[in-house]
């Protein structure tokens, strides 16, 4: 049958039934029965980042897509909308009225993939390890509200928090909270390379060339006990240099599934139904893109420069030219579909207006044109990123108020350079750790923010974020969350640009495709199966 697009509801999570298998008998790859998944994510070990898949270091969607399949967490995000559910845990809950004491009981008979028992002591050891190492990626900050961890016997773990945090169950579903076997990981040192061991749904083996993963094999873990059902025995993930190479592979049947990141032109082609053997699944997404600023850098230290950029950039024109219907303009760090969102940037700046931007710079005694370089990564967010930055450059330069150059850098060096404040202005994307407004704000604004940004605001960190986390009903936190977004719009430590939809393409004998990504854009390889053609 012809290609079809499944559009899932614009809510957090996936609520639709599985896409039915159908199509010709020649669909699919030949890889000893394994389902083969393509990605343009690059997994590279470098001198500056030698441990890309250590849970205490990894903090990007590619690395987490490996860890979520292999390293088990106490809680996990459900494939549909809703709160986290127990995974390695049998049960978890707050045991006080102030959301400061959180207790979990492990499943009985839980084992690592090598057959050794998983104990409460291993849970405690793993999380304390991440906090002890305190890697420069900043991922440890997800656990930094933990004061102490207590164990009672082999199966009970109690977390005592420094302050109330209704989002803590979500944080326990992230890979940094993954349970590790102390015999495989040093307690105070990252595990270099690409070895991963845990108690998750799969074991993992990487094929590495020149310190980079070219393919990886996920094999069903017979010792896994948790909340998900594994619908296949083996998945092979292949890393491609770009979207075109990945597209050629699915056209030839060398891969079964195509994930991030497809190019806009590929998505348009699939949406038009040009390939009767490949189905495109469209899902509402929570991915955002934004510009970050080193607020200590002389070029952008003055708030008026950042505000002027916010006043000039035309998000609607940017999206229309580069991404079309595959993205939407974004006027806050918090996506429009997330509880607590406010259009703070639009409320403050309105439509793009060069005259207003000029007034901002004149009032601050800024000499124009302001000379800047916008940095972007060439190989992490898809091939359209270069065009996106060309459009941004044109918009700013056409105002006459800026003289902007752009420069692209591979992700393997880009992420480290950004954290070392090598860039005054830089483009980044964010795939949420969990689907809550807090996770679109706190990681950017806190003391240990993952950008290593020097920006800080005491009202946000000391009052508003703690205030919002006391609300178990997240809608009740909207007042504090809106005030945070308004402060960000005024001070512009980051400048949100757009939020995107997410897509998976699969040959039409593959089932479970509509659940292959969760609302945080994390792969759920266990959902994939191979069905009979119809």
One Martini backbone bead per residue (centre of mass of N, CA, C, O) as a GRO file, in nm:
protein
  534
    1UNK     BB    1   0.103   0.030   0.007
    2UNK     BB    2   0.091   0.343   0.075
    3UNK     BB    3   0.206   0.589   0.219
    4UNK     BB    4   0.180   0.697   0.566
    5UNK     BB    5   0.058   0.933   0.802
    6UNK     BB    6   0.104   0.959   1.155
    7UNK     BB    7  -0.082   1.165   1.366
    8UNK     BB    8  -0.028   1.273   1.671
    9UNK     BB    9  -0.111   1.408   1.940
   10UNK     BB   10  -0.079   1.737   2.099
   11UNK     BB   11   0.083   1.572   2.335
   12UNK     BB   12   0.213   1.429   2.593
   13UNK     BB   13   0.281   1.171   2.429
   14UNK     BB   14   0.155   0.842   2.332
   15UNK     BB   15  -0.194   0.740   2.223
   16UNK     BB   16  -0.155   0.550   1.985
   17UNK     BB   17  -0.169   0.305   1.795
   18UNK     BB   18  -0.018   0.086   1.621
   19UNK     BB   19   0.136   0.052   1.332
   20UNK     BB   20   0.057  -0.117   1.072
   21UNK     BB   21   0.138  -0.376   0.881
   22UNK     BB   22   0.254  -0.328   0.538
   23UNK     BB   23   0.319  -0.477   0.220
   24UNK     BB   24   0.580  -0.595   0.076
   25UNK     BB   25   0.798  -0.880   0.077
   26UNK     BB   26   1.073  -0.684   0.033
   27UNK     BB   27   1.092  -0.591   0.302
   28UNK     BB   28   1.378  -0.514   0.453
   29UNK     BB   29   1.646  -0.650   0.610
   30UNK     BB   30   1.978  -0.821   0.631
   31UNK     BB   31   2.044  -0.920   0.991
   32UNK     BB   32   1.973  -1.192   1.131
   33UNK     BB   33   1.675  -1.056   1.214
   34UNK     BB   34   1.747  -0.785   1.271
   35UNK     BB   35   1.677  -0.469   1.359
   36UNK     BB   36   1.747  -0.178   1.161
   37UNK     BB   37   1.890   0.131   1.276
   38UNK     BB   38   1.902   0.467   1.190
   39UNK     BB   39   2.158   0.731   1.232
   40UNK     BB   40   2.324   1.062   1.280
   41UNK     BB   41   2.456   0.996   1.519
   42UNK     BB   42   2.753   1.060   1.707
   43UNK     BB   43   3.013   0.836   1.849
   44UNK     BB   44   3.276   0.995   2.029
   45UNK     BB   45   3.608   0.957   2.137
   46UNK     BB   46   3.791   1.187   2.332
   47UNK     BB   47   4.000   1.363   2.521
   48UNK     BB   48   3.759   1.545   2.638
   49UNK     BB   49   3.548   1.280   2.560
   50UNK     BB   50   3.599   0.949   2.668
   51UNK     BB   51   3.276   0.900   2.801
   52UNK     BB   52   2.987   0.894   2.621
   53UNK     BB   53   2.838   0.624   2.798
   54UNK     BB   54   2.845   0.742   3.073
   55UNK     BB   55   2.608   0.824   3.306
   56UNK     BB   56   2.805   1.052   3.444
   57UNK     BB   57   2.820   1.209   3.143
   58UNK     BB   58   2.588   1.174   2.969
   59UNK     BB   59   2.409   1.464   2.772
   60UNK     BB   60   2.263   1.324   2.516
   61UNK     BB   61   2.047   1.175   2.302
   62UNK     BB   62   2.238   0.959   2.192
   63UNK     BB   63   2.346   0.840   2.458
   64UNK     BB   64   2.062   0.786   2.583
   65UNK     BB   65   1.976   0.580   2.361
   66UNK     BB   66   2.165   0.368   2.484
   67UNK     BB   67   2.102   0.370   2.797
   68UNK     BB   68   1.789   0.306   2.792
   69UNK     BB   69   1.848  -0.001   2.694
   70UNK     BB   70   2.076  -0.089   2.941
   71UNK     BB   71   2.009   0.111   3.184
   72UNK     BB   72   1.856   0.093   3.477
   73UNK     BB   73   1.574   0.233   3.642
   74UNK     BB   74   1.349   0.288   3.882
   75UNK     BB   75   1.229   0.469   3.666
   76UNK     BB   76   0.985   0.538   3.397
   77UNK     BB   77   0.870   0.632   3.095
   78UNK     BB   78   0.594   0.625   2.942
   79UNK     BB   79   0.452   0.577   2.627
   80UNK     BB   80   0.256   0.753   2.749
   81UNK     BB   81   0.082   0.946   2.921
   82UNK     BB   82   0.241   1.047   3.229
   83UNK     BB   83   0.373   0.920   3.488
   84UNK     BB   84   0.601   0.763   3.628
   85UNK     BB   85   0.725   0.428   3.638
   86UNK     BB   86   0.814   0.143   3.749
   87UNK     BB   87   1.107  -0.070   3.710
   88UNK     BB   88   1.324  -0.163   3.915
   89UNK     BB   89   1.089  -0.097   4.069
   90UNK     BB   90   0.798  -0.177   4.244
   91UNK     BB   91   0.810   0.093   4.426
   92UNK     BB   92   0.716   0.451   4.461
   93UNK     BB   93   0.735   0.726   4.711
   94UNK     BB   94   0.618   0.961   4.899
   95UNK     BB   95   0.648   0.988   5.278
   96UNK     BB   96   0.565   1.292   5.267
   97UNK     BB   97   0.423   1.622   5.253
   98UNK     BB   98   0.708   1.775   5.132
   99UNK     BB   99   0.881   1.628   4.910
  100UNK     BB  100   1.169   1.489   5.077
  101UNK     BB  101   1.073   1.175   5.081
  102UNK     BB  102   1.198   0.891   4.893
  103UNK     BB  103   1.066   0.562   4.826
  104UNK     BB  104   1.212   0.236   4.735
  105UNK     BB  105   1.133  -0.087   4.584
  106UNK     BB  106   1.262  -0.356   4.470
  107UNK     BB  107   1.266  -0.601   4.277
  108UNK     BB  108   1.249  -0.926   4.275
  109UNK     BB  109   1.533  -1.070   4.129
  110UNK     BB  110   1.731  -0.866   4.043
  111UNK     BB  111   1.952  -0.833   3.747
  112UNK     BB  112   2.218  -0.841   3.588
  113UNK     BB  113   2.337  -0.949   3.284
  114UNK     BB  114   2.553  -1.146   3.452
  115UNK     BB  115   2.358  -1.239   3.722
  116UNK     BB  116   2.383  -1.034   3.927
  117UNK     BB  117   2.269  -0.881   4.189
  118UNK     BB  118   2.043  -0.627   4.269
  119UNK     BB  119   2.091  -0.357   4.495
  120UNK     BB  120   2.057  -0.095   4.701
  121UNK     BB  121   2.363  -0.038   4.706
  122UNK     BB  122   2.386   0.009   4.398
  123UNK     BB  123   2.210   0.256   4.383
  124UNK     BB  124   2.370   0.433   4.574
  125UNK     BB  125   2.647   0.411   4.432
  126UNK     BB  126   2.565   0.529   4.153
  127UNK     BB  127   2.469   0.815   4.247
  128UNK     BB  128   2.721   0.892   4.408
  129UNK     BB  129   2.910   0.880   4.170
  130UNK     BB  130   2.795   1.113   4.002
  131UNK     BB  131   2.836   1.324   4.232
  132UNK     BB  132   3.144   1.282   4.264
  133UNK     BB  133   3.242   1.338   3.971
  134UNK     BB  134   3.120   1.586   3.838
  135UNK     BB  135   3.080   1.638   3.545
  136UNK     BB  136   3.107   1.872   3.282
  137UNK     BB  137   2.816   1.816   3.159
  138UNK     BB  138   2.597   1.838   3.420
  139UNK     BB  139   2.416   1.580   3.490
  140UNK     BB  140   2.430   1.575   3.808
  141UNK     BB  141   2.208   1.798   3.862
  142UNK     BB  142   1.963   1.599   3.873
  143UNK     BB  143   2.089   1.500   4.178
  144UNK     BB  144   2.161   1.760   4.369
  145UNK     BB  145   1.904   1.730   4.577
  146UNK     BB  146   2.056   1.523   4.721
  147UNK     BB  147   2.156   1.442   5.039
  148UNK     BB  148   2.064   1.138   5.108
  149UNK     BB  149   2.124   0.775   5.114
  150UNK     BB  150   1.916   0.504   5.204
  151UNK     BB  151   1.933   0.170   5.339
  152UNK     BB  152   1.712  -0.133   5.355
  153UNK     BB  153   1.860  -0.365   5.281
  154UNK     BB  154   1.832  -0.493   4.943
  155UNK     BB  155   1.539  -0.320   4.853
  156UNK     BB  156   1.576  -0.038   5.008
  157UNK     BB  157   1.526   0.313   4.917
  158UNK     BB  158   1.622   0.640   5.053
  159UNK     BB  159   1.544   0.978   4.980
  160UNK     BB  160   1.704   1.276   5.085
  161UNK     BB  161   1.613   1.600   5.049
  162UNK     BB  162   1.685   1.941   5.048
  163UNK     BB  163   1.417   1.978   4.877
  164UNK     BB  164   1.144   2.016   4.728
  165UNK     BB  165   1.044   1.758   4.460
  166UNK     BB  166   0.809   1.665   4.227
  167UNK     BB  167   1.032   1.573   3.991
  168UNK     BB  168   1.202   1.327   4.098
  169UNK     BB  169   1.083   1.080   3.949
  170UNK     BB  170   1.191   1.171   3.675
  171UNK     BB  171   1.497   1.169   3.750
  172UNK     BB  172   1.487   0.850   3.800
  173UNK     BB  173   1.451   0.811   3.464
  174UNK     BB  174   1.741   0.883   3.419
  175UNK     BB  175   2.059   0.774   3.334
  176UNK     BB  176   2.211   0.899   3.585
  177UNK     BB  177   2.017   0.683   3.759
  178UNK     BB  178   2.163   0.441   3.692
  179UNK     BB  179   2.231   0.100   3.742
  180UNK     BB  180   2.539  -0.021   3.867
  181UNK     BB  181   2.822  -0.222   3.857
  182UNK     BB  182   3.098  -0.201   4.056
  183UNK     BB  183   3.279  -0.401   3.876
  184UNK     BB  184   3.258  -0.197   3.605
  185UNK     BB  185   3.293   0.065   3.795
  186UNK     BB  186   3.430   0.339   3.905
  187UNK     BB  187   3.368   0.558   4.172
  188UNK     BB  188   3.588   0.815   4.057
  189UNK     BB  189   3.562   0.720   3.742
  190UNK     BB  190   3.542   0.712   3.425
  191UNK     BB  191   3.429   0.516   3.146
  192UNK     BB  192   3.595   0.450   2.890
  193UNK     BB  193   3.428   0.447   2.601
  194UNK     BB  194   3.172   0.170   2.494
  195UNK     BB  195   3.099   0.042   2.759
  196UNK     BB  196   2.796  -0.141   2.872
  197UNK     BB  197   2.640  -0.203   3.200
  198UNK     BB  198   2.335  -0.378   3.311
  199UNK     BB  199   1.953  -0.422   3.362
  200UNK     BB  200   1.833  -0.395   3.097
  201UNK     BB  201   1.680  -0.501   2.802
  202UNK     BB  202   1.990  -0.476   2.707
  203UNK     BB  203   2.267  -0.551   2.546
  204UNK     BB  204   2.609  -0.427   2.452
  205UNK     BB  205   2.771  -0.375   2.121
  206UNK     BB  206   3.052  -0.222   1.971
  207UNK     BB  207   3.151  -0.083   1.660
  208UNK     BB  208   3.487   0.037   1.630
  209UNK     BB  209   3.620   0.334   1.456
  210UNK     BB  210   3.821   0.572   1.535
  211UNK     BB  211   3.658   0.629   1.807
  212UNK     BB  212   3.386   0.517   1.655
  213UNK     BB  213   3.065   0.446   1.606
  214UNK     BB  214   2.910   0.242   1.346
  215UNK     BB  215   2.793   0.008   1.532
  216UNK     BB  216   2.517  -0.153   1.720
  217UNK     BB  217   2.430  -0.412   1.958
  218UNK     BB  218   2.107  -0.525   2.067
  219UNK     BB  219   2.044  -0.764   2.322
  220UNK     BB  220   1.845  -0.951   2.477
  221UNK     BB  221   1.779  -0.962   2.822
  222UNK     BB  222   1.713  -1.240   3.022
  223UNK     BB  223   1.734  -1.069   3.316
  224UNK     BB  224   1.503  -0.889   3.273
  225UNK     BB  225   1.321  -0.664   3.505
  226UNK     BB  226   1.017  -0.486   3.418
  227UNK     BB  227   0.789  -0.263   3.242
  228UNK     BB  228   0.880  -0.390   2.973
  229UNK     BB  229   0.830  -0.516   2.644
  230UNK     BB  230   1.014  -0.728   2.438
  231UNK     BB  231   0.975  -0.748   2.066
  232UNK     BB  232   1.281  -0.844   2.046
  233UNK     BB  233   1.617  -0.980   2.008
  234UNK     BB  234   1.736  -0.760   1.790
  235UNK     BB  235   1.941  -0.457   1.751
  236UNK     BB  236   2.068  -0.244   1.494
  237UNK     BB  237   2.290   0.033   1.497
  238UNK     BB  238   2.343   0.292   1.252
  239UNK     BB  239   2.588   0.523   1.154
  240UNK     BB  240   2.559   0.829   0.977
  241UNK     BB  241   2.686   1.108   0.818
  242UNK     BB  242   2.390   1.145   0.687
  243UNK     BB  243   2.072   1.167   0.563
  244UNK     BB  244   2.127   1.060   0.278
  245UNK     BB  245   2.261   0.792   0.357
  246UNK     BB  246   2.018   0.690   0.519
  247UNK     BB  247   1.809   0.702   0.287
  248UNK     BB  248   1.949   0.498   0.100
  249UNK     BB  249   1.929   0.256   0.298
  250UNK     BB  250   1.614   0.238   0.308
  251UNK     BB  251   1.566   0.209   0.002
  252UNK     BB  252   1.747  -0.070  -0.008
  253UNK     BB  253   1.705  -0.229   0.280
  254UNK     BB  254   1.947  -0.195   0.502
  255UNK     BB  255   1.717  -0.063   0.662
  256UNK     BB  256   1.417  -0.024   0.869
  257UNK     BB  257   1.499   0.245   1.032
  258UNK     BB  258   1.441   0.606   1.067
  259UNK     BB  259   1.582   0.863   1.239
  260UNK     BB  260   1.771   1.068   1.374
  261UNK     BB  261   1.820   1.301   1.116
  262UNK     BB  262   1.600   1.426   0.913
  263UNK     BB  263   1.531   1.591   0.643
  264UNK     BB  264   1.303   1.797   0.510
  265UNK     BB  265   1.305   1.661   0.227
  266UNK     BB  266   1.252   1.373   0.321
  267UNK     BB  267   0.983   1.424   0.459
  268UNK     BB  268   0.836   1.532   0.211
  269UNK     BB  269   0.869   1.278   0.040
  270UNK     BB  270   0.722   1.082   0.232
  271UNK     BB  271   0.457   1.252   0.251
  272UNK     BB  272   0.400   1.207  -0.068
  273UNK     BB  273   0.440   0.887  -0.134
  274UNK     BB  274   0.707   0.775  -0.302
  275UNK     BB  275   0.719   0.524  -0.087
  276UNK     BB  276   0.553   0.216  -0.051
  277UNK     BB  277   0.769   0.083   0.181
  278UNK     BB  278   0.738   0.361   0.348
  279UNK     BB  279   0.678   0.492   0.668
  280UNK     BB  280   0.545   0.786   0.823
  281UNK     BB  281   0.597   0.923   1.152
  282UNK     BB  282   0.416   1.165   1.329
  283UNK     BB  283   0.511   1.376   1.610
  284UNK     BB  284   0.490   1.531   1.879
  285UNK     BB  285   0.724   1.771   2.007
  286UNK     BB  286   1.006   1.886   2.249
  287UNK     BB  287   1.193   2.015   2.069
  288UNK     BB  288   1.455   2.262   2.088
  289UNK     BB  289   1.573   2.586   1.976
  290UNK     BB  290   1.877   2.791   2.038
  291UNK     BB  291   2.040   3.064   2.179
  292UNK     BB  292   2.350   3.113   2.327
  293UNK     BB  293   2.524   3.289   2.603
  294UNK     BB  294   2.811   3.463   2.697
  295UNK     BB  295   2.759   3.693   2.951
  296UNK     BB  296   3.087   3.771   2.972
  297UNK     BB  297   3.110   3.864   2.696
  298UNK     BB  298   3.169   4.162   2.545
  299UNK     BB  299   2.961   4.142   2.300
  300UNK     BB  300   2.704   4.025   2.519
  301UNK     BB  301   2.692   4.154   2.809
  302UNK     BB  302   2.491   4.343   2.710
  303UNK     BB  303   2.158   4.319   2.716
  304UNK     BB  304   2.080   4.486   2.459
  305UNK     BB  305   2.198   4.293   2.248
  306UNK     BB  306   2.011   4.054   2.308
  307UNK     BB  307   1.746   4.210   2.273
  308UNK     BB  308   1.789   4.293   1.976
  309UNK     BB  309   1.785   4.008   1.866
  310UNK     BB  310   1.497   3.945   1.968
  311UNK     BB  311   1.370   4.186   1.792
  312UNK     BB  312   1.464   4.075   1.499
  313UNK     BB  313   1.398   3.792   1.496
  314UNK     BB  314   1.225   3.575   1.258
  315UNK     BB  315   1.074   3.288   1.321
  316UNK     BB  316   0.865   3.242   1.098
  317UNK     BB  317   1.064   3.276   0.859
  318UNK     BB  318   1.263   3.060   0.942
  319UNK     BB  319   1.071   2.817   0.941
  320UNK     BB  320   0.954   2.846   0.653
  321UNK     BB  321   1.233   2.819   0.499
  322UNK     BB  322   1.353   2.546   0.648
  323UNK     BB  323   1.086   2.362   0.787
  324UNK     BB  324   0.806   2.443   0.783
  325UNK     BB  325   0.576   2.210   0.919
  326UNK     BB  326   0.818   2.086   1.122
  327UNK     BB  327   0.772   2.368   1.272
  328UNK     BB  328   0.770   2.617   1.546
  329UNK     BB  329   0.749   2.891   1.693
  330UNK     BB  330   0.941   3.021   1.982
  331UNK     BB  331   0.867   3.211   2.311
  332UNK     BB  332   1.017   2.984   2.481
  333UNK     BB  333   1.161   2.727   2.651
  334UNK     BB  334   0.870   2.638   2.670
  335UNK     BB  335   0.662   2.454   2.527
  336UNK     BB  336   0.332   2.483   2.426
  337UNK     BB  337   0.248   2.173   2.537
  338UNK     BB  338   0.339   2.267   2.822
  339UNK     BB  339   0.291   2.302   3.135
  340UNK     BB  340   0.362   2.659   3.183
  341UNK     BB  341   0.346   2.808   2.935
  342UNK     BB  342   0.493   3.115   2.787
  343UNK     BB  343   0.490   3.406   2.565
  344UNK     BB  344   0.729   3.605   2.661
  345UNK     BB  345   0.873   3.716   2.405
  346UNK     BB  346   0.621   3.825   2.266
  347UNK     BB  347   0.520   4.005   2.497
  348UNK     BB  348   0.782   4.191   2.480
  349UNK     BB  349   0.845   4.217   2.142
  350UNK     BB  350   0.685   4.095   1.935
  351UNK     BB  351   0.736   4.189   1.647
  352UNK     BB  352   0.957   4.250   1.432
  353UNK     BB  353   1.190   4.542   1.510
  354UNK     BB  354   1.435   4.759   1.425
  355UNK     BB  355   1.375   5.022   1.573
  356UNK     BB  356   1.368   4.900   1.859
  357UNK     BB  357   1.654   4.785   1.851
  358UNK     BB  358   1.797   5.057   1.815
  359UNK     BB  359   1.698   5.182   2.082
  360UNK     BB  360   1.838   4.981   2.268
  361UNK     BB  361   2.132   5.046   2.176
  362UNK     BB  362   2.134   5.351   2.218
  363UNK     BB  363   2.063   5.349   2.527
  364UNK     BB  364   2.346   5.166   2.570
  365UNK     BB  365   2.585   5.272   2.388
  366UNK     BB  366   2.591   5.107   2.115
  367UNK     BB  367   2.787   5.023   1.860
  368UNK     BB  368   2.731   5.030   1.515
  369UNK     BB  369   2.791   4.742   1.421
  370UNK     BB  370   2.763   4.434   1.565
  371UNK     BB  371   3.014   4.203   1.617
  372UNK     BB  372   2.959   3.854   1.518
  373UNK     BB  373   2.958   3.498   1.606
  374UNK     BB  374   2.787   3.218   1.488
  375UNK     BB  375   2.752   2.904   1.629
  376UNK     BB  376   2.765   2.564   1.493
  377UNK     BB  377   2.665   2.237   1.429
  378UNK     BB  378   2.715   2.007   1.158
  379UNK     BB  379   2.626   1.686   1.303
  380UNK     BB  380   2.360   1.687   1.524
  381UNK     BB  381   2.078   1.848   1.394
  382UNK     BB  382   2.131   1.850   1.100
  383UNK     BB  383   2.147   1.979   0.770
  384UNK     BB  384   1.969   2.252   0.832
  385UNK     BB  385   2.149   2.429   1.018
  386UNK     BB  386   2.303   2.603   0.819
  387UNK     BB  387   2.056   2.745   0.698
  388UNK     BB  388   1.955   2.867   0.959
  389UNK     BB  389   2.216   3.049   1.001
  390UNK     BB  390   2.188   3.206   0.739
  391UNK     BB  391   1.921   3.339   0.817
  392UNK     BB  392   2.013   3.478   1.074
  393UNK     BB  393   2.234   3.644   0.944
  394UNK     BB  394   2.052   3.800   0.748
  395UNK     BB  395   1.861   3.933   0.950
  396UNK     BB  396   2.078   4.089   1.113
  397UNK     BB  397   2.224   4.236   0.874
  398UNK     BB  398   1.968   4.378   0.746
  399UNK     BB  399   1.941   4.585   0.989
  400UNK     BB  400   2.243   4.727   1.040
  401UNK     BB  401   2.326   4.634   1.354
  402UNK     BB  402   2.485   4.387   1.225
  403UNK     BB  403   2.796   4.174   1.209
  404UNK     BB  404   2.769   3.851   1.080
  405UNK     BB  405   2.903   3.543   1.147
  406UNK     BB  406   2.961   3.195   1.058
  407UNK     BB  407   3.026   2.871   1.238
  408UNK     BB  408   3.125   2.536   1.189
  409UNK     BB  409   3.117   2.234   1.409
  410UNK     BB  410   3.185   1.951   1.530
  411UNK     BB  411   3.051   1.791   1.802
  412UNK     BB  412   3.311   1.667   1.937
  413UNK     BB  413   3.412   1.984   1.983
  414UNK     BB  414   3.173   2.175   2.042
  415UNK     BB  415   3.076   2.094   2.330
  416UNK     BB  416   3.344   2.159   2.473
  417UNK     BB  417   3.379   2.454   2.384
  418UNK     BB  418   3.119   2.562   2.509
  419UNK     BB  419   3.190   2.485   2.811
  420UNK     BB  420   3.462   2.679   2.775
  421UNK     BB  421   3.374   2.954   2.646
  422UNK     BB  422   3.443   2.990   2.317
  423UNK     BB  423   3.150   3.115   2.283
  424UNK     BB  424   2.930   3.379   2.257
  425UNK     BB  425   2.754   3.241   2.021
  426UNK     BB  426   2.511   2.963   2.020
  427UNK     BB  427   2.385   2.663   1.900
  428UNK     BB  428   2.102   2.474   2.031
  429UNK     BB  429   1.959   2.181   2.170
  430UNK     BB  430   1.653   2.031   2.325
  431UNK     BB  431   1.600   1.730   2.503
  432UNK     BB  432   1.419   1.618   2.732
  433UNK     BB  433   1.440   1.440   3.024
  434UNK     BB  434   1.147   1.557   3.087
  435UNK     BB  435   0.786   1.644   3.070
  436UNK     BB  436   0.873   1.942   3.213
  437UNK     BB  437   0.916   2.270   3.270
  438UNK     BB  438   1.163   2.249   3.455
  439UNK     BB  439   1.345   2.109   3.215
  440UNK     BB  440   1.346   2.409   3.054
  441UNK     BB  441   1.502   2.573   3.299
  442UNK     BB  442   1.705   2.468   3.519
  443UNK     BB  443   1.944   2.367   3.323
  444UNK     BB  444   1.999   2.686   3.232
  445UNK     BB  445   1.995   2.850   3.540
  446UNK     BB  446   2.175   2.711   3.718
  447UNK     BB  447   2.473   2.667   3.864
  448UNK     BB  448   2.493   2.362   3.707
  449UNK     BB  449   2.466   2.415   3.419
  450UNK     BB  450   2.509   2.255   3.108
  451UNK     BB  451   2.645   2.521   2.965
  452UNK     BB  452   2.831   2.688   3.158
  453UNK     BB  453   2.692   2.939   3.244
  454UNK     BB  454   2.727   3.259   3.405
  455UNK     BB  455   2.442   3.280   3.449
  456UNK     BB  456   2.243   3.452   3.707
  457UNK     BB  457   1.944   3.419   3.935
  458UNK     BB  458   1.830   3.442   4.249
  459UNK     BB  459   1.523   3.430   4.216
  460UNK     BB  460   1.510   3.173   4.055
  461UNK     BB  461   1.691   2.982   4.248
  462UNK     BB  462   1.573   3.065   4.547
  463UNK     BB  463   1.247   3.078   4.468
  464UNK     BB  464   1.100   2.975   4.200
  465UNK     BB  465   1.192   2.685   4.170
  466UNK     BB  466   1.123   2.580   4.454
  467UNK     BB  467   0.826   2.665   4.440
  468UNK     BB  468   0.745   2.484   4.193
  469UNK     BB  469   0.837   2.201   4.331
  470UNK     BB  470   0.600   2.192   4.551
  471UNK     BB  471   0.409   2.117   4.306
  472UNK     BB  472   0.237   1.840   4.221
  473UNK     BB  473   0.057   2.029   4.071
  474UNK     BB  474   0.170   2.171   3.786
  475UNK     BB  475  -0.045   2.393   3.740
  476UNK     BB  476   0.023   2.541   4.021
  477UNK     BB  477   0.319   2.642   3.897
  478UNK     BB  478   0.267   2.871   3.680
  479UNK     BB  479   0.347   3.133   3.820
  480UNK     BB  480   0.650   3.075   3.856
  481UNK     BB  481   0.711   2.993   3.561
  482UNK     BB  482   0.631   3.263   3.428
  483UNK     BB  483   0.837   3.440   3.576
  484UNK     BB  484   1.084   3.306   3.462
  485UNK     BB  485   1.021   3.362   3.161
  486UNK     BB  486   1.020   3.673   3.190
  487UNK     BB  487   1.315   3.703   3.276
  488UNK     BB  488   1.440   3.573   3.026
  489UNK     BB  489   1.320   3.781   2.822
  490UNK     BB  490   1.477   4.024   2.950
  491UNK     BB  491   1.787   3.892   2.973
  492UNK     BB  492   1.881   3.682   2.759
  493UNK     BB  493   2.063   3.401   2.794
  494UNK     BB  494   1.842   3.299   2.597
  495UNK     BB  495   1.712   3.216   2.250
  496UNK     BB  496   1.434   3.120   2.131
  497UNK     BB  497   1.303   2.967   1.818
  498UNK     BB  498   1.210   2.643   1.813
  499UNK     BB  499   0.976   2.376   1.757
  500UNK     BB  500   0.958   2.023   1.705
  501UNK     BB  501   0.901   1.761   1.538
  502UNK     BB  502   0.869   1.402   1.508
  503UNK     BB  503   1.042   1.129   1.330
  504UNK     BB  504   0.957   0.813   1.167
  505UNK     BB  505   1.099   0.566   0.954
  506UNK     BB  506   0.951   0.265   0.795
  507UNK     BB  507   0.925  -0.030   0.707
  508UNK     BB  508   0.613  -0.210   0.648
  509UNK     BB  509   0.712  -0.463   0.863
  510UNK     BB  510   0.710  -0.262   1.102
  511UNK     BB  511   0.643  -0.250   1.438
  512UNK     BB  512   0.591   0.007   1.683
  513UNK     BB  513   0.663   0.297   1.569
  514UNK     BB  514   0.475   0.495   1.745
  515UNK     BB  515   0.678   0.400   2.009
  516UNK     BB  516   0.992   0.464   1.945
  517UNK     BB  517   0.911   0.740   2.074
  518UNK     BB  518   0.913   0.961   2.309
  519UNK     BB  519   0.852   1.280   2.439
  520UNK     BB  520   1.191   1.296   2.470
  521UNK     BB  521   1.323   1.148   2.212
  522UNK     BB  522   1.339   0.849   2.300
  523UNK     BB  523   1.433   0.545   2.250
  524UNK     BB  524   1.222   0.230   2.198
  525UNK     BB  525   1.327  -0.062   2.084
  526UNK     BB  526   1.120  -0.269   2.219
  527UNK     BB  527   0.871  -0.187   2.026
  528UNK     BB  528   0.993  -0.340   1.801
  529UNK     BB  529   0.882  -0.522   1.507
  530UNK     BB  530   0.807  -0.809   1.301
  531UNK     BB  531   0.582  -0.837   1.045
  532UNK     BB  532   0.350  -0.935   0.843
  533UNK     BB  533   0.245  -0.905   0.544
  534UNK     BB  534  -0.057  -0.721   0.364
   0.00000   0.00000   0.00000
